[in-house]
């Protein structure tokens, strides 16, 4: 009850956009992915099933973390997965130096209002390049001011959700 899983329809739509949109050049195949607020890992695991080479998961909610680890083990994805039992807001404490991520997925709780500080942290860590794509899942009614930090390449709404596909400025 305390989690908000990414709905299958929204997740499938994200992957369809990545696979078929002419507005987005970043692809899953051979990608290095950073999955923030991973929950049970549905997004990152789907990336691995579609050819991503490696996913770094950040989750600090005990029950979700337990299921995330079980999912990775049961699907035999341990060699392609790194799990951090940490808040996504503690990225600077993780050993991510000298890494460039092709895709960064941010799916904070809808009530979370600190998304700008996380985007600033990602920018300061220099873990993206010009080809990197940030995908942000937010509540359709949220008024996050992400465009001052990001170039929104594409935006899509689904029921209570909206998805931003962005590049760092």
Secondary structure, 3 states (H helix, E strand, C coil): CCCCCCCHHHHHHHHHHHHHCCCCCCCCCCCEEEEECCCCCHHHHHHHHCCCCEEEEEECCHHHHHHHHHHHHHCCCHHHEEEEECCHHHHHHCCCCCCCCCEEEECCCCCCCCHHHHHHHHHHHCCCCCCCEEEEEEECCCCCCHHHCEEEEEEEEECCEEEEEEEEC
